Amino acid sequence: MQRKGKNDKKYHCKTTATLVQCHCKAVAVMLQSSCSHAANLFAVTLQPICSTTAKSTQQECSNNALIINQELPILQIPDENRNCI
């Protein structure tokens, strides 16, 4: 029966995997923080631009809204059904 010790391949693989995993977690945390900071900078920069664009678009749509003439009904509803609506 072979004794498992520090020279065992499985032990080395497990130790290496644990070390790599620890370093990967640290790098992932740093990347996440960096990406979050960059995303916040973009959001802060774009927010006023998007807001101004949305307000301008809304105003333009309001100014160009179709005015419906009251004398030209869009939908003809028979008199007997008008009370059901």
N, C-alpha and C positions, 0 to 999 in steps of 0.2 A: 504494500500500500504506500502510495507516494504522499509525502507530507506537503501540505500547501504552506508556503511561506512567502517571504518578500521577493523571492526569485521566481515565483510562479507567474506565467504569462497573464493569467486572468487577473491577478493582483495588479500588475503593471497597467493593463488595459483599463481596469476600473479606476485606478488612481489617475491615469492620464485623462480619462473621460471626465472625472470629477473636476480636475483642474481646468480643463478646457471649458466645461460648463460654467464654472465660477467666473472665468474671464469673459466668456460670452455674455453672461448676465450683466456684468459690469459695463461692457461695451454697449449692450442693448439699452441699458438705462441712460447712458450718456447720449446715445443717438436719439432716443425718445425725447429727452429733455431739449436737445439741440433742435430737433425737428419741430417740437412744440413751440419753442421760442421763435423760430423762423415763421411758422404758420401764424402766430399771433402778430408778428410784424406785418405780414401780408394782409391779414384781416383788418388791422388798424388803418393801414394805408388805403385799402379798397373800400372800406365802409362808407366814408363820405362821398366817394366817387359814385358808388352804387346808389346811395341815397339820393344824391342830386339827380342822377339819371332817372331814377324811378319817379321822382317828383316832377321832372320835366316831361316825362312820357305821360304821366297821369294828366298833367295840365294840358298837354297837346291833344290827348284823347278827349278831354272835356270840351276843349275849344272846337274840335272837329266833330262832335257828336251829331248824329243824325237827328234832325228835328222832325218829329212825326206830326204831320198835319192832322188835326182833330177831325177834319171833314172827310178824310179818307181812311175809313176803318181797315185795319189789317185783317181782322177776322170777322166774318159775317156770322152772327149768332141768331138763329130763329127766335122770334119773340117768345114762343112757348117754352124755350129752354133757358132763357135769360135768368129766371129766378132760381134755377138749379145750380148756377155757377157761384 
